[in-house]
Amino acid sequence: MTAPIFEHFDQSTLQSHWQPLLIGNGHLKLHDSQLTFTVGPATEDTYHDAQIYDYAHLRRRDYLWRPPLKMTVRAWASHSVEELHGTAGFGFWNQPFMPTGNDLPRLPRAVWFFFGSPPNNMALAKDVPGYGWKAATFDAQSLNFFAMLPLTPLGFLLMRSRAIYRRVWPIAQKAIGVSEKLLTVDIATPHTYELVWRQKSVDFSVDGEKVHHAPCAPRGPLGFIAWIDNQYAIVTPQGRLGFGFIPLPHEQSLTLDSIEIQPLEGTE
């Protein structure tokens, strides 16, 4: 079992557990027992990112975290959801594309708190917008997803019918392990975010109040990541696909003052 993490950023340097990654004008600052991730201003021509993660030099099979576990993060952004641009968040994923080349690209798995601003449009949960501040799960490596792959081209066409979408998409959504809830809390105000990741479900809470129960969960192992950047992605049931960078009119940041990751006893 992986040892628990209790990070309160109360030292002058990052613990060796964390690997920083800074791209473009992204930078990190340790101050007042807080870690601030900052990007911008920027144009849409280049990518800018500030992040920490805990899977540097590891193959995906050696990532540290599996259910059951509890993650608790206290965090806030510099701007409201209306003024924040790009993506930001914290949680666990499988890093689908490895810039180090240690592993081949993989379909994504994630369980996290995720923000994306328009034109970001990951509209994979029925009746949930493809942008905003969310609690979310995703697992495109489930057996059900692979069973549906041969039907994907036809499915994209069928999903353009609103009636068919409303009837059929919940089946596809379950197959890819997607469960999301748009959060109503102010992202620019400090809050304590918690997720309890079990074998078959995930519970998300904010300030001790449950905000979402996901009846599905990605398999492990996954790695922890916290970040802010200026990218967007478009993936919709109707077959719209896109990716790019968003101009940043101002400097913007995500601040964390604690990260706790605790493996739990039991299997569920």
Protein Blocks (a to p, Z undefined) as FASTA:
>chain_A
ZZddddehlafbdcfkbccddehjbccddeehiacddedjddfkbccdddddfkehiafk
lpmbdcddddddddddfbdfklpgcjddddddehlbafkomaccdddddddddddddfbd
cdfbghiafbdjddddddfkbfklmmmmmmmmmmmmmmmpmklmmmmmmmmmmmnopacd
ddfbdfkbccdddddddfkbccddeehiafbdcfbdcdddddddddddfbdcdddfkopa
cddddddfbdcddddfbdcddddedjZZ
